[in-house]
Each structure stands twice: as structure tokens, then as C-alpha cells.
Amino acid sequence: MPISATMIGALLGLGTQMYSNALRKLPYMRHPWEHALGMGLGVVFVNQLVKWDAQLQEDLDKMLEKAKAANERRYFEQEDKLATREIFYYGI
């Protein structure tokens, strides 16, 4: 996954720089160092995006676990309390 994210970032940076030159009607490879800089920034951006997505998924899993545990406590403990009340109320 890191290699594909790196390649996607490099292509994103290169494409952005080439598109910028095309909009201004300049030669596509006018300043090669700008393309290298764009590729580097694209690589950093996409790799950070992948890390952020993984962290977000981990945090979401934790929150869902907590919500599931809270729901189980709320409803299953409530059923136990109701059953205990019925025993005392009906004298069963």
C-alpha cells in the first residue's frame, strides 16, 4: 500500500504542475525543479492521507465498541431490573 500511495502522490503532484503550466500556456516541463517539488509534496500529502484514514478507522472502531458496550449495559441490565421488579410485584 505505501508504494501505491507514493506513486499516486507523485503522479498527483506531477499532474498538478503540468496542468498549471498548461493553463498558463507555458511549456509543460518549463521548470523541472517545480515538477520535482510538486511530486514530493504530492507524495507527502497522499501518505499523510493514508495514515489519517487508518487512524480514523481505528478511532471509529473504538467508538463503535464503546457504543455497543453502553447499549448492552443499558438494555440487558434494564431487562434484569424489570425481571426482578416483576418477581417482587407479582410475588412469583
C-alpha angles and dihedrals in degrees: 000000000000091000093051092045089050092050092047090050092049092050090047092053093045093046092049092052094045091048090050091053092046092053090053090046093240126138109283095237097038098140111015093194089063089056091051090048091048091049091050093049091047091052092050092046096050094043091051089048090054091049091048091050092051091049091047091052091049092050091047091052090052092049092048090049091052092047092049091050091048092050092049091050092047099049104030094045089046090055090051091051091048092050090050091049092051091052092053095040098047095032093234 
